[in-house]
Amino acid sequence: MPTKRQCITNVLSSLHAPAQASGLLVKQPMFVSDNNGFDWQFVNWYFHHFLGGNPFGHSSTNLGSLYKGLVKDTFKNFKHLRKTTHTHNPVDDAMGNAEAMIAMKEQMGLKFPYE
């Protein structure tokens, strides 16, 4: 039976593997989150604790701020771009945020570094 540490290490390693295998891994990946101040602390700790380093470096980007820049309006909100209901379940919230980023790409021309 694997230890909790081995399980978490395997999960974190698997986050990096698909991008690396597909050639999509960029020189410096960017961490984007709806609430990056909150989410970042956990992601950063887990990567450092279990893998010895964080592939995102020391920076993150707030999804709401990214949207405000795309539409050039500091009063606009991206949350209408989500399809999955925001339930505070991490899987639902991640799906909704991914849907919003895809909409930003398809509808507003957001570019990703691997394109």
DSSP file (Angstrom, degrees, kcal/mol; ACC not computed):
  #  RESIDUE AA STRUCTURE BP1 BP2  ACC     N-H-->O    O-->H-N    N-H-->O    O-->H-N    TCO  KAPPA ALPHA  PHI   PSI    X-CA   Y-CA   Z-CA
    1    1 A M              0   0    0      0, 0.0     2,-0.0     0, 0.0     0, 0.0   0.000 360.0 360.0 360.0 124.3    0.0    0.0    0.0
    2    2 A P        -     0   0    0      0, 0.0     2,-0.1     0, 0.0     0, 0.0  -0.325 360.0-114.0 -68.5 151.5    1.6    3.4   -1.0
    3    3 A T     >  -     0   0    0      1,-0.1     4,-2.3     4,-0.0     5,-0.2  -0.321  26.9-107.2 -76.6 166.2    2.0    6.0    1.6
    4    4 A K  H  > S+     0   0    0      1,-0.2     4,-2.5     2,-0.2     5,-0.2   0.903 122.5  53.8 -60.0 -41.4    0.1    9.3    1.5
    5    5 A R  H  > S+     0   0    0      1,-0.2     4,-2.6     2,-0.2    -1,-0.2   0.911 108.2  49.0 -60.6 -43.5    3.4   11.0    0.5
    6    6 A Q  H  > S+     0   0    0      2,-0.2     4,-2.4     1,-0.2    -1,-0.2   0.902 111.1  50.5 -64.3 -40.6    3.8    8.6   -2.4
    7    7 A C  H  X S+     0   0    0     -4,-2.3     4,-2.2     2,-0.2    -2,-0.2   0.942 113.3  44.3 -62.2 -48.1    0.2    9.1   -3.6
    8    8 A I  H  X S+     0   0    0     -4,-2.5     4,-2.8     1,-0.2     5,-0.2   0.910 112.6  52.3 -65.2 -41.8    0.5   12.9   -3.5
    9    9 A T  H  X S+     0   0    0     -4,-2.6     4,-2.5    -5,-0.2    -1,-0.2   0.908 109.9  49.6 -59.9 -42.0    3.9   12.8   -5.2
   10   10 A N  H  X S+     0   0    0     -4,-2.4     4,-2.0     2,-0.2    -1,-0.2   0.905 111.8  48.1 -63.8 -41.7    2.4   10.6   -8.0
   11   11 A V  H  X S+     0   0    0     -4,-2.2     4,-1.1     2,-0.2    -2,-0.2   0.948 113.8  45.8 -64.2 -48.7   -0.5   13.0   -8.5
   12   12 A L  H >X S+     0   0    0     -4,-2.8     4,-0.8     1,-0.2     3,-0.5   0.899 112.7  50.7 -63.6 -40.0    1.7   16.1   -8.6
   13   13 A S  H >X S+     0   0    0     -4,-2.5     4,-1.6    -5,-0.2     3,-0.7   0.884 105.8  56.7 -63.1 -37.6    4.1   14.4  -11.0
   14   14 A S  H 3< S+     0   0    0     -4,-2.0    -1,-0.2     1,-0.2    -2,-0.2   0.746  97.0  63.3 -68.9 -22.0    1.3   13.4  -13.2
   15   15 A L  H << S+     0   0    0     -4,-1.1     4,-0.4    -3,-0.5    -1,-0.2   0.845 110.4  39.1 -66.1 -32.6    0.2   17.1  -13.5
   16   16 A H  H <X S+     0   0    0     -4,-0.8     4,-1.8    -3,-0.7    -2,-0.2   0.787 103.6  70.6 -86.4 -31.5    3.5   17.8  -15.2
   17   17 A A  H  X S+     0   0    0     -4,-1.6     4,-3.0     1,-0.2     5,-0.2   0.880  92.4  51.6 -62.9 -46.8    3.8   14.6  -17.4
   18   18 A P  H  > S+     0   0    0      0, 0.0     4,-2.0     0, 0.0     6,-0.3   0.913 113.0  45.7 -61.2 -41.0    1.1   15.1  -20.0
   19   19 A A  H  >>S+     0   0    0     -4,-0.4     5,-1.7     2,-0.2     6,-1.3   0.907 115.1  47.9 -66.3 -40.3    2.4   18.6  -21.0
   20   20 A Q  H ><5S+     0   0    0     -4,-1.8     3,-0.8     4,-0.2    -1,-0.2   0.922 113.0  47.7 -65.3 -44.8    5.9   17.3  -21.1
   21   21 A A  H 3<5S+     0   0    0     -4,-3.0    -1,-0.2     1,-0.2    -2,-0.2   0.841 112.8  48.1 -67.1 -34.1    5.1   14.3  -23.2
   22   22 A S  H 3<5S-     0   0    0     -4,-2.0    -1,-0.2    -5,-0.2    -2,-0.2   0.504 112.4-115.6 -87.0  -3.0    3.0   16.3  -25.7
   23   23 A G  T <<5S+     0   0    0     -3,-0.8    -3,-0.2    -4,-0.6    -4,-0.1   0.600  85.6 116.9  80.2  10.0    5.7   18.9  -26.1
   24   24 A L      < +     0   0    0     -5,-1.7     2,-0.4    -6,-0.3    -4,-0.2   0.522  36.2 116.3 -88.2  -5.4    3.4   21.6  -24.6
   25   25 A L        -     0   0    0     -6,-1.3     2,-0.1    -5,-0.1    -9,-0.0  -0.495  54.4-154.3 -69.4 121.5    5.6   22.3  -21.7
   26   26 A V        -     0   0    0     -2,-0.4    88,-0.1     1,-0.1    -2,-0.1  -0.461  29.1-102.5 -92.1 167.2    6.8   25.9  -21.9
   27   27 A K  S    S+     0   0    0      1,-0.3    -1,-0.1    -2,-0.1    -2,-0.0   0.903 114.2  16.0 -55.7 -44.9   10.0   27.3  -20.5
   28   28 A Q  S    S-     0   0    0     28,-0.0    -1,-0.3    29,-0.0    28,-0.1  -0.856  82.9-146.6-133.8  98.7    8.1   28.9  -17.6
   29   29 A P        -     0   0    0      0, 0.0     2,-0.5     0, 0.0    -4,-0.0  -0.270  16.1-131.6 -63.0 152.6    4.5   27.6  -17.0
   30   30 A M        -     0   0    0     27,-0.0     2,-0.6    30,-0.0    30,-0.1  -0.914   5.9-142.1-111.1 129.3    2.0   30.2  -15.7
   31   31 A F        -     0   0    0     28,-0.5    30,-2.9    -2,-0.5     2,-0.4  -0.812  23.6-177.9 -89.6 118.2   -0.3   29.5  -12.7
   32   32 A V  E     +a   61   0A   0     -2,-0.6     2,-0.3    28,-0.2    30,-0.2  -0.973   8.8 161.9-120.3 131.2   -3.7   31.0  -13.4
   33   33 A S  E >   -a   62   0A   0     28,-2.1    30,-2.9    -2,-0.4     3,-0.8  -0.988  47.5-124.7-147.8 152.5   -6.5   30.8  -10.8
   34   34 A D  T 3  S+     0   0    0     -2,-0.3    30,-0.4     1,-0.3     2,-0.3   0.900 117.7  19.3 -62.6 -41.5   -9.8   32.5   -9.9
   35   35 A N  T >> S+     0   0    0      1,-0.1     4,-2.7    27,-0.1     3,-1.0  -0.651  77.0 169.8-128.6  74.0   -8.4   33.3   -6.4
   36   36 A N  H <> S+     0   0    0     -3,-0.8     4,-2.1    -2,-0.3     5,-0.3   0.795  72.9  62.1 -63.8 -28.8   -4.7   33.0   -6.9
   37   37 A G  H 34 S+     0   0    0      2,-0.2     4,-0.5     1,-0.1    -1,-0.3   0.868 115.8  32.8 -62.5 -35.0   -3.9   34.4   -3.5
   38   38 A F  H <> S+     0   0    0     -3,-1.0     4,-0.8     2,-0.1     3,-0.4   0.927 123.0  43.6 -83.8 -53.3   -5.7   31.5   -1.8
   39   39 A D  H >X S+     0   0    0     -4,-2.7     4,-2.1     1,-0.2     3,-0.5   0.858 105.7  63.2 -63.8 -37.2   -5.0   28.7   -4.3
   40   40 A W  H 3X S+     0   0    0     -4,-2.1     4,-3.0    -5,-0.3     5,-0.3   0.870  94.6  59.2 -59.4 -40.5   -1.3   29.5   -4.8
   41   41 A Q  H 3> S+     0   0    0     -4,-0.5     4,-1.7    -3,-0.4    -1,-0.2   0.883 110.8  41.7 -60.2 -38.5   -0.4   28.9   -1.1
   42   42 A F  H <X S+     0   0    0     -4,-0.8     4,-2.7    -3,-0.5     5,-0.2   0.935 116.3  46.8 -74.0 -47.1   -1.6   25.3   -1.3
   43   43 A V  H  X S+     0   0    0     -4,-2.1     4,-2.4     1,-0.2     5,-0.2   0.930 114.3  48.3 -60.4 -46.5   -0.2   24.5   -4.8
   44   44 A N  H  X S+     0   0    0     -4,-3.0     4,-2.5    -5,-0.2     5,-0.2   0.929 112.8  47.4 -60.7 -47.3    3.2   26.0   -3.9
   45   45 A W  H  X S+     0   0    0     -4,-1.7     4,-3.3    -5,-0.3     5,-0.3   0.937 112.3  49.0 -61.8 -47.2    3.5   24.2   -0.6
   46   46 A Y  H  X S+     0   0    0     -4,-2.7     4,-2.6     1,-0.2     5,-0.5   0.923 112.5  47.3 -61.7 -45.2    2.5   20.8   -2.1
   47   47 A F  H  X>S+     0   0    0     -4,-2.4     4,-2.2    -5,-0.2     6,-1.2   0.943 117.7  42.1 -61.6 -46.6    5.0   21.1   -5.0
   48   48 A H  H  X5S+     0   0    0     -4,-2.5     4,-0.9     4,-0.3    -2,-0.2   0.926 118.0  45.7 -66.1 -43.6    7.8   22.2   -2.7
   49   49 A H  H  <5S+     0   0    0     -4,-3.3    -2,-0.2    -5,-0.2    -1,-0.2   0.904 126.8  25.5 -68.0 -42.5    7.0   19.7    0.0
   50   50 A F  H  <5S+     0   0    0     -4,-2.6    -3,-0.2    -5,-0.3    -2,-0.2   0.739 135.7  26.1 -99.3 -25.0    6.5   16.6   -2.2
   51   51 A L  H  <5S-     0   0    0     -4,-2.2    -3,-0.2    -5,-0.5    -2,-0.1   0.513  97.7-119.7-116.8  -8.3    8.6   17.4   -5.3
   52   52 A G  S  <<S+     0   0    0     -4,-0.9     2,-0.3    -5,-0.7    -4,-0.3   0.511  84.6  36.1  84.9   3.1   11.2   19.7   -4.0
   53   53 A G  S    S-     0   0    0     -6,-1.2    -2,-0.1    -7,-0.1    -3,-0.1  -0.941  74.7-115.8-177.7 158.7   10.3   22.6   -6.3
   54   54 A N    >   -     0   0    0     -2,-0.3     3,-1.9     1,-0.1   -10,-0.1  -0.924  13.0-154.5-109.3 117.2    7.5   24.5   -7.9
   55   55 A P  T 3  S+     0   0    0      0, 0.0    -1,-0.1     0, 0.0     3,-0.1   0.693  94.6  62.8 -64.7 -16.0    7.4   24.4  -11.8
   56   56 A F  T >  S-     0   0    0      1,-0.3     3,-1.0   -28,-0.1     2,-0.3   0.543  95.3-149.8 -83.7  -6.6    5.4   27.7  -11.7
   57   57 A G  T <   -     0   0    0     -3,-1.9    -1,-0.3     1,-0.2    -3,-0.0  -0.564  51.6 -41.7  75.2-135.3    8.3   29.6  -10.0
   58   58 A H  T 3  S+     0   0    0     -2,-0.3     2,-0.3    -3,-0.1    -1,-0.2   0.178 111.0  84.2-117.9  15.7    7.2   32.4   -7.8
   59   59 A S    <   +     0   0    0     -3,-1.0   -28,-0.5     2,-0.0     2,-0.3  -0.858  43.5 176.0-125.1 155.2    4.4   34.0   -9.8
   60   60 A S        -     0   0    0     -2,-0.3     2,-0.4   -30,-0.1   -28,-0.2  -0.958  19.1-136.8-147.3 164.7    0.7   33.6  -10.5
   61   61 A T  E     -a   32   0A   0    -30,-2.9   -28,-2.1    -2,-0.3     2,-0.5  -0.983  17.3-127.9-128.4 138.0   -2.0   35.3  -12.4
   62   62 A N  E  >  -a   33   0A   0     -2,-0.4     4,-2.3   -30,-0.2   -28,-0.2  -0.729  12.2-144.8 -86.1 127.3   -5.6   36.1  -11.3
   63   63 A L  H  > S+     0   0    0    -30,-2.9     4,-2.2    -2,-0.5   -29,-0.2   0.874  99.8  52.5 -60.4 -40.0   -8.2   34.9  -13.8
   64   64 A G  H  > S+     0   0    0    -30,-0.4     4,-2.3   -31,-0.3    -1,-0.2   0.902 109.9  47.8 -63.4 -41.4  -10.5   37.8  -13.1
   65   65 A S  H  > S+     0   0    0      2,-0.2     4,-2.0     1,-0.2    -2,-0.2   0.879 109.0  54.4 -66.9 -38.0   -7.7   40.3  -13.7
   66   66 A L  H  X S+     0   0    0     -4,-2.3     4,-1.9     2,-0.2    -2,-0.2   0.933 110.3  46.7 -59.1 -46.5   -6.7   38.6  -16.9
   67   67 A Y  H  X S+     0   0    0     -4,-2.2     4,-2.4     1,-0.2     5,-0.3   0.921 108.5  54.6 -62.3 -45.6  -10.3   38.9  -18.1
   68   68 A K  H  X>S+     0   0    0     -4,-2.3     5,-1.8     1,-0.2     4,-0.8   0.875 109.4  49.0 -57.4 -38.3  -10.5   42.6  -17.1
   69   69 A G  H  <5S+     0   0    0     -4,-2.0    -1,-0.2     3,-0.2    -2,-0.2   0.889 109.2  52.1 -68.0 -39.3   -7.4   43.2  -19.2
   70   70 A L  H  <5S+     0   0    0     -4,-1.9    -2,-0.2     1,-0.2    -1,-0.2   0.905 119.0  34.9 -63.2 -41.7   -8.9   41.4  -22.2
   71   71 A V  H  <5S-     0   0    0     -4,-2.4    -1,-0.2     2,-0.2    -2,-0.2   0.487 104.3-130.8 -93.1  -2.9  -12.1   43.4  -22.1
   72   72 A K  T  <5S+     0   0    0     -4,-0.8     2,-0.3    -5,-0.3    -3,-0.2   0.896  71.6 110.5  55.4  46.0  -10.3   46.6  -21.0
   73   73 A D    > < -     0   0    0     -5,-1.8     3,-1.4    -6,-0.1    -2,-0.2  -0.871  54.6-159.6-151.8 113.3  -12.8   47.3  -18.2
   74   74 A T  T 3  S+     0   0    0     -2,-0.3    -6,-0.1     1,-0.3    -5,-0.1   0.542  92.9  59.0 -72.9  -5.5  -11.9   46.9  -14.5
   75   75 A F  T 3  S+     0   0    0     -7,-0.1    -1,-0.3     2,-0.0     2,-0.1   0.477  84.4 100.6-100.2  -3.6  -15.6   46.6  -13.6
   76   76 A K    <   -     0   0    0     -3,-1.4     2,-0.4    -8,-0.1    -8,-0.1  -0.484  57.7-150.2 -84.6 154.2  -16.3   43.5  -15.7
   77   77 A N        -     0   0    0     -2,-0.1     3,-0.5   -10,-0.1   -13,-0.0  -0.971  10.3-153.3-126.8 138.4  -16.5   40.0  -14.3
   78   78 A F  S >  S+     0   0    0     -2,-0.4     3,-2.8     1,-0.2     4,-0.3   0.569  71.3  98.7 -83.8 -10.8  -15.6   36.7  -16.2
   79   79 A K  G >   +     0   0    0      1,-0.3     3,-1.2     2,-0.2    -1,-0.2   0.681  69.5  68.3 -62.6 -20.0  -17.8   34.4  -14.2
   80   80 A H  G 3  S+     0   0    0     -3,-0.5    -1,-0.3     1,-0.2    -2,-0.1   0.651  89.7  67.5 -69.9 -13.2  -20.6   34.4  -16.8
   81   81 A L  G <  S+     0   0    0     -3,-2.8    -1,-0.2    16,-0.0    -2,-0.2   0.610  79.2  99.8 -82.0 -12.9  -18.2   32.5  -19.0
   82   82 A R    <   -     0   0    0     -3,-1.2    14,-0.1    -4,-0.3    15,-0.1  -0.490  47.3-175.6 -72.5 142.2  -18.4   29.4  -16.8
   83   83 A K        +     0   0    0     -2,-0.2     2,-0.3    12,-0.2    -1,-0.2   0.741  69.1  71.5-100.8 -39.8  -20.7   26.6  -17.8
   84   84 A T  S    S-     0   0    0      8,-0.1    15,-0.0     1,-0.1    -1,-0.0  -0.622  96.5-107.1 -78.9 133.2  -20.2   24.4  -14.7
   85   85 A T        -     0   0    0     -2,-0.3     2,-1.0     1,-0.1    11,-0.2  -0.334  27.7-118.8 -61.6 137.0  -21.8   25.8  -11.6
   86   86 A H        +     0   0    0      1,-0.2    -1,-0.1    -7,-0.1     7,-0.0  -0.699  49.2 156.4 -79.9 103.7  -19.4   27.3   -9.1
   87   87 A T        -     0   0    0     -2,-1.0    -1,-0.2     2,-0.3    -2,-0.1   0.451  59.9-112.1-109.5  -4.3  -20.0   25.1   -6.0
   88   88 A H  S    S+     0   0    0      1,-0.4    -2,-0.1     2,-0.1     3,-0.0   0.508  78.7 130.7  72.1   8.1  -16.7   25.5   -4.1
   89   89 A N     >  -     0   0    0      1,-0.1     4,-2.8     2,-0.0    -1,-0.4  -0.828  65.1-131.8 -81.1 126.4  -16.1   21.8   -4.9
   90   90 A P  H  > S+     0   0    0      0, 0.0     4,-2.2     0, 0.0     5,-0.2   0.829 103.8  49.6 -53.8 -36.2  -12.5   22.0   -6.3
   91   91 A V  H  > S+     0   0    0      2,-0.2     4,-2.3     1,-0.2     5,-0.2   0.943 113.4  45.2 -69.5 -46.6  -13.4   19.9   -9.4
   92   92 A D  H  > S+     0   0    0      1,-0.2     4,-2.6     2,-0.2     5,-0.2   0.926 115.2  48.1 -60.7 -45.0  -16.4   21.9  -10.3
   93   93 A D  H  X S+     0   0    0     -4,-2.8     4,-2.3     1,-0.2    -1,-0.2   0.896 111.3  49.4 -65.6 -40.3  -14.6   25.2   -9.8
   94   94 A A  H  X S+     0   0    0     -4,-2.2     4,-2.4    -5,-0.3    -1,-0.2   0.902 111.3  50.4 -65.2 -40.2  -11.6   24.1  -11.8
   95   95 A M  H  X S+     0   0    0     -4,-2.3     4,-2.6     2,-0.2    -2,-0.2   0.940 111.0  48.4 -61.7 -47.0  -13.9   23.0  -14.6
   96   96 A G  H  X S+     0   0    0     -4,-2.6     4,-2.1     1,-0.2    -2,-0.2   0.896 112.4  48.1 -60.9 -40.9  -15.7   26.3  -14.6
   97   97 A N  H  X S+     0   0    0     -4,-2.3     4,-2.3     2,-0.2    -1,-0.2   0.889 111.0  50.5 -69.0 -38.3  -12.5   28.2  -14.7
   98   98 A A  H  X S+     0   0    0     -4,-2.4     4,-2.4     2,-0.2    -2,-0.2   0.913 110.0  51.1 -63.6 -41.7  -11.1   26.1  -17.5
   99   99 A E  H  X S+     0   0    0     -4,-2.6     4,-2.3     1,-0.2    -2,-0.2   0.898 109.4  50.7 -61.4 -40.3  -14.4   26.7  -19.4
  100  100 A A  H  X S+     0   0    0     -4,-2.1     4,-2.3     2,-0.2    -1,-0.2   0.910 110.5  48.6 -64.8 -41.7  -14.0   30.5  -18.9
  101  101 A M  H  X S+     0   0    0     -4,-2.3     4,-2.0     2,-0.2    -2,-0.2   0.890 110.4  51.3 -66.6 -37.7  -10.4   30.4  -20.1
  102  102 A I  H  X S+     0   0    0     -4,-2.4     4,-3.0     2,-0.2     5,-0.2   0.917 110.1  49.8 -63.6 -42.1  -11.4   28.4  -23.2
  103  103 A A  H  X>S+     0   0    0     -4,-2.3     4,-3.2     1,-0.2     5,-0.6   0.898 108.7  52.6 -62.5 -40.1  -14.1   31.1  -23.9
  104  104 A M  H  X5S+     0   0    0     -4,-2.3     6,-1.9     2,-0.2     4,-1.3   0.887 113.0  45.3 -62.2 -38.0  -11.5   33.8  -23.5
  105  105 A K  H  X5S+     0   0    0     -4,-2.0     4,-1.0     4,-0.2    -2,-0.2   0.953 120.6  37.3 -67.9 -50.7   -9.4   32.0  -26.1
  106  106 A E  H  <5S+     0   0    0     -4,-3.0    -2,-0.2     1,-0.2    -3,-0.2   0.854 128.9  30.2 -74.4 -35.9  -12.2   31.3  -28.5
  107  107 A Q  H  <5S+     0   0    0     -4,-3.2    -3,-0.2    -5,-0.2    -1,-0.2   0.728 132.0  27.2 -97.4 -24.7  -14.2   34.6  -28.2
  108  108 A M  H  <<S-     0   0    0     -4,-1.3    -3,-0.2    -5,-0.6    -2,-0.1   0.419 102.0-110.7-123.8  -0.4  -11.6   37.2  -27.3
  109  109 A G     <  +     0   0    0     -4,-1.0    -4,-0.2    -5,-0.2    -3,-0.1   0.713  46.2 176.1  81.1  20.2   -8.3   35.9  -28.8
  110  110 A L        -     0   0    0     -6,-1.9     2,-0.3    -9,-0.1    -1,-0.2  -0.401  20.8-144.5 -58.3 130.3   -6.5   35.0  -25.6
  111  111 A K        -     0   0    0     -2,-0.1    -1,-0.1     2,-0.0    -6,-0.0  -0.780   7.1-150.1-103.1 144.9   -3.2   33.4  -26.6
  112  112 A F    >   -     0   0    0     -2,-0.3     3,-1.8     1,-0.1     0, 0.0  -0.851  25.2-118.6-109.4 149.4   -1.4   30.6  -24.9
  113  113 A P  T 3  S+     0   0    0      0, 0.0    -1,-0.1     0, 0.0    -2,-0.0   0.646 109.1  58.4 -66.6 -14.5    2.4   30.2  -25.0
  114  114 A Y  T 3         0   0    0      1,-0.2   -89,-0.0   -88,-0.1    -3,-0.0   0.418 360.0 360.0 -94.0   3.3    2.3   26.9  -26.7
  115  115 A E    <         0   0    0     -3,-1.8    -1,-0.2   -91,-0.0   -91,-0.0   0.478 360.0 360.0 -82.8 360.0    0.4   28.1  -29.7
